[in-house]
Amino acid sequence: MQKRAAVIFGLLATLAAGPASAQKADVMHWWTSGGESRAVAVFAKEYEARGGTWVDDASVGPQAEHAAALNRIAGGNPPTAMQWNIGVAVRQLAEQGVLAPLDDLAKKGNWLPNLPALLIKNMSYDGQVIAVPVDLHGANWMFTSTKIFDELKMPPPNTWDEFFAMAPKIKAAGYIPLAYGANAQQVDWLFEALLAGVGGKDLYRKVWVDHDAKAAGGTDMVRVFDMMGQLRQYVDAGSPNRKWNDTLALVETNKAALMIVGDWAKGDFAAAGKKLGTDYGCQMAPGNQDAYVMTVDVFVFPKNSLADQQAAQDKLAQLMMDPAVQTRFNAFKGALPARLDANIADLDACAQLGQKVMAGGAANQLPNFALAFSPDTQGQIEDLLVNFWANAAASPADAARQLGTIIASAGQ
């Protein structure tokens, strides 16, 4: 994918576009689950309320969306806007000269003074703002079945040791202790929650921020892999390659006690008619009470020579960064608004908890995979984690050594 993108971008000295209607925004994204669809509809309705026409172009998953977007750019028909992964992947697009700079809009809208520093760093390239962050997710949440924990008269676990103490009881009662879909996406969420909750924030930062290969292959990391391996016995047989929203449905339908997933899960609970506090609960993952693994959705805007499309991009970027619109969007998306000046008083108790953790400042704010590594390095780590999970005989010590080797050669 990286080589293909480089070839495409190398051929594109100037991006052109096909015919477009005035103020028509062709928006590519991968939000297709119930909660995600309701959230993106907020942007669509607001765009049309401001006089534009929204053309929805949704793909199933980021890889499909990225491939489709690159093909359109190569064909001279770039979308108005496209969802992308904040961090290294966005900066790689900017390096190729593909993205329209947004500095003027950022200054006019007072964006930067109202965003966390980690976001500013990762939505900028060569001193230019090149992306619009629309949410501030935490990937390290734990969502629980209220029915199961009430029935078993147990509180949800605050530590992984507590989970392992109660998991046999949950299993004996006929429930799945841990809802988990064994794929790269869900192993990311689980491993990061384990890294912060078992290894601790210092180890997390050494590996994910400092790219310390020695720490990645050390004894503390071996403990993280060992804990991960012990979790295999507490998932169901249908786990391999199950999509995250299908995995979450096990908690929604009271078949599984809990899932480690980002706060976007709230949107799917709402779409399923489930109520916070009555049907499900939320708290930070075990051992993660003072850690927020930041996952941020951004939109980027390919350069376009058509004045109509440039105007559509400006309109779209401005509404996406409107704090009131971000609040309405995230009421369905399940995240906090990316803008810190947005009013979240009417958002749910999970959002209020997330805001408290975030308020701890940089010490509590941890980068996710996309913020920490290049796509190539992320892919190597994901392959390691997926293979480790799939092999019950895999050695935690060997896995840690392999991770150390990957980190040592990381390009970012």
N, C-alpha and C positions, 0 to 999 in steps of 0.2 A: 504493500500500500504506500509506504514512504517513497520507494523508488518511482512508483507510478505517478505520485503527486509531484515529485520533483521534475519529471519529464513534462508533465502537463504545464506546470508553472514556468518552466524554462522556455517553453514555446510561446508564452503569453506576454509579449511586451506591453500590449494594451488590451484591456478587456472591452469587448463590445457587447451589445445586447440586441435582441430581436425587438419587434414592435411591441409596445406596451401602452395600455390605456392610462390616462392621467390618474395619478394617485392610486393606481392599482398595486397592491403589495402582495407579491408572491412569496410566501413565507414557508421555509422548509424547517421541519422539526421532527422529533421522534416521540411526541407525547400522545400515546394512543390508549392508555388505560383510562378507567372511568374518571378518577380524580384529575388526571392530567388533562383529559379532554375538556372537562368543565373549567379548568384553570385557563387553558389557552383560549377558550371562548371569551374570556374577559378581555383579552387583548383584541380579539377579532371584533367584538361588539364596540369597544372603545374606538378602534380605528375607523369603523364605519360611522360612528357617531360624530367623528371629527371630519367627515366628508370623504373618506377613502373607501376603496373596495378591497376586501381581504380575500385572497386566494389561498386556501389551506392546502399544503402539500406535506402530508404526514408520512413518515416511514416507520417501520417496526424496528426500533433499535438504532443506536447511534452509528454503528458501522454501515448499515444500509443507507442512512441519511447522508453520511459523509461521502460515500461512494457516488450516490446520485448527484450530490452537489458538485463534486469534482468533475463529473461527466458533463454537467450543464455548463460549468465554467469553461471547460475545454472546448465545448461546442459553441462558445460565444453567446450563450443564453443564460447568464448568471441569474440566480434568484434575487429578489429584493433583499432578503435577509435569510440567514441560516443559523440554526442552533449549532453550537460547537462546544468543545470541552475547554474550559478555562485553563490557563496555564501554558505549558510548553507547546501544546498542540495549536493554540491560537497564535502564539508567537512565531511558530513555523510558517503559518499562513502569511503573517505580516512580513517575514523575512523575504518571501517570494514576491512582495509588492502587490498582493491580491486584494488587500482590505482597504476600504475607505477610512481615512482618519476622521476622528470624531471630536477633536479638541475644541472646536468652536462651540459645538453643542454642549460639551461637558462644562465649559466655562459659563455659558449662558444659563445652564440648568443647575449650576453649583453642585455638580456631581461629587467631585473628589473630596471636598471637606466632609461629606456625609457618607463615606464608605470606609470599611475596615482597611487598614494598611495592606494586608495580605491580598485583598482584592485589587487594590490600585496597582500593586506590583505586577499582578498577573493579567491585567486587562490593558497593559501598556506595552509599547515596544518603541525603542529609540526615542523616548520622550513624548510619544503620541498615544492618545487613548484610541484603542482599536476594537473595543468590545463593550457591550452593554450587559451588565449583570442584572438579572431579574429576580433572583431569590438567593437565600442563604440557608441551605439545607445543612442539617447535621446527619451524617451517615451512620452514626453510632448510637442509634436509639434502640430500645427494646419495647416492642408492643406485645401486650399480653391479653389472654382471654380471661375476662373477669369471672365468667362462669366457672372455669376450671379451678382457678385459685380460690374462689369462694367455696366451691364444693369440697376441695381438699383442705380447706381451712389453713392455707399457707399464704404468706405475703410473697409477692414476686421477689426474686433474688437481687440483692445489692452487690454481691460478689460472685465470682465464678465458683468459689468453694461452696457457697450457699446453693448455687445451682446444682452442683454435683451431689450435694446432700439430699436435695429434694427430687432430682430427676428419676431415681428408681421408683419413688412413690407415684410420681406422675405416670410413669410407664406402666406400673402395676395396676393403676386405675383405668387403663385402657386408652390413655391419651399419648400423643407424640410430645415428648418433652421440648424438642427444638424443631421448629419449622425451618427447613433449609433446602434450597434448590442448588444442587452441586453444579454451578457454572462459574465462569470467571467473574461475572458481575457480583454475585452473592458471596463468593469467597473473598472478594475485596472487602466488603462490608464486615464480614465476620472476622477476618484477619486483623483489620485495623482496630476493631473493638477489642480483640484479644491483645493486640500489641499495646494499646493504651491501658487496658484493664489488668493485664498480667505483667507485662514488661514495664509499664509505667510511662509517664509522659517524657521523662528524661531519655529513656531508650528510644521512644517514638521519635523524638526530635533528632537524636544522634543519627538514626537511620534514614528517616524520611526528609529531614531538613539538611543535616550536615553530610549525609551520604558516607557515614563512617562504616567502612567495610569490616573493621575489627568488631565493632558492636553488633553488626548484622550477623556475624558468624559466631558470636560469643555465647556464654552459658545462659545469660538471661534470655536470649532469643531461643535457645534450645527449650527452655521452659514454656515459651509461647507456643512452639510447635507441638510440644508434648501435650499441652492442654487442648490444642486444636484436635490432635489425634484422638484424645479421649472422648471428644464430642461425637465421633462417628456412631457410637452405639446408641445414641439418643435421637437419631433422625429416622424417618420412615423409608421404606423400600422404594417409594416413588420419587426420591430426591434427585437423581441424576438429570441434569439439563432442564429442570422445571423452571418456568419463567417466574419472576419474583412475585407478580400479582397472583399467580396461581398458588404459589407457596403461602402468600399472605392469606389467601382464602381459607387455609387450614386453621388459622387463628380466628378469622371472621366467623367460621362455622363451628367453632369450639371443638375442633379435632386435635389441635396442637396448642400447647400452653403458651408459647412465646416465639417471637422471631426477632432476630437482629436485622434491622432495616432502617433506612433513612426516614425522616419525618414526612416524606411524600406518601407514606403509607396511610396517613390520615385522610387523604383525598379518596382513597379506595374504600376505607371504612365508611366514609360519608356516602359515597356512591352506592354502597351496599346497604344503606339505611341503618348503620350501626352508630351508637352514641358513645362518646367518650365518658368514662366513669360508670356507665351502665353496662355496656357490652365489651368494652375494651379499655385497657389502661396504657399509659406511656410513661417511660422514665428512661434516663440514660442507661446504656448497656452496663452490665456488671463491672464495677470498678472504674466506670467512666464518669462519675458524678461531677468531676471538675474538668472534663475534657469535651471539646466540641470539634469533631472531625468535619471540617468545612467542605461541602460539596456545592458548587455554584454553577447554575445554568446561565450561559451567556448567549447573546445573539451577536453575530458579526455581519458586516455589510460589504459584499463584494463591490469593487470599483465598477462604476457604470457610466458610460458616456451620455446617456439620455437624461435630459433635464427632468422629465417626468419621474423617472425612477430615482433620481437624486432627491427630488422633493418628497417622494414616497418614503425613502429611507430616513430623511430628517423627521418626518411626521411620526414614523414608527419608533425611532430611537427616543424621541421626546416623550411619547406616551408611555413607553416601557420604563422610562426612568422617572415618571411621575410618581411621587411617594404614595399618593392616594390610590392610584391604579395598582401599584405593587402590592399594597395591602389587600385590595380586593382579589387580585390574582392569587396571592398566597393563602387566602382563606380557603381556597380549593386545593392549591398545590401542596399545602401542608408545611411550608417553610416560613422562615422569617423574611421580611423584605430585605433586599440587599442594602437599601438606603437606611441608615441608622436614624434618620430624622422622620421616618414613617411612623404613624400612630398605630400601635398594635393593641391598644386597649380592648378592642372588640374581638381580638383573636383568642383562640382557646387556651386551656391551661397548659397544654404541651408547649405552645409558642411562648407562653410566659416563663415556663421553666427554661426553655432554650435561651431566651433573652437573658435570664439570670446567669446562666453558664457563660454565655458570650460576654456578659458585662465584666467577667473576671479578667478581660483583656487578653493581650497576646499570650500570656502564660497558659490560658485555657484554649486558645484557638490553634488547632492542628490542621495541617494540610492533608487532603486526601491524595490518592494516587495521581490524579491529573495535575494537581498543583505541585507535586513532588518530583515527578519523573517524566521523561520523554515517553511518547507512546511505545517506542521500541523496548525501553527498559520496563515499562509497566507490563507489556506483553510477556516478557521473559519471567517476571515475578509471578504473574498470573498463571503461566504454564507450570511453574514450580509448585504453586499452591494447589492448583487443580490436581496435578499428578500426586502430590503428597496426600491429599484427601482421598483420592481414589484407591490408594494402595495402603491397606491396613498394616502391612509389614514395613512400611517406610520408616526410616530412622529419623527422629527429630534432630539428632546431631548432624546427620548428613544433610538434611534440609537446610539447617542453619548455615552450614558451610557453603552450600550452593547459593544461598541468598547473599552471603558475604562476597562470593565471587562475582555475582551479578552487580552488586553495589559498587564493587571495586572498579568495574569496567563501565559503569553508568556514564552516559554522555552528558547527563544533566543532573 
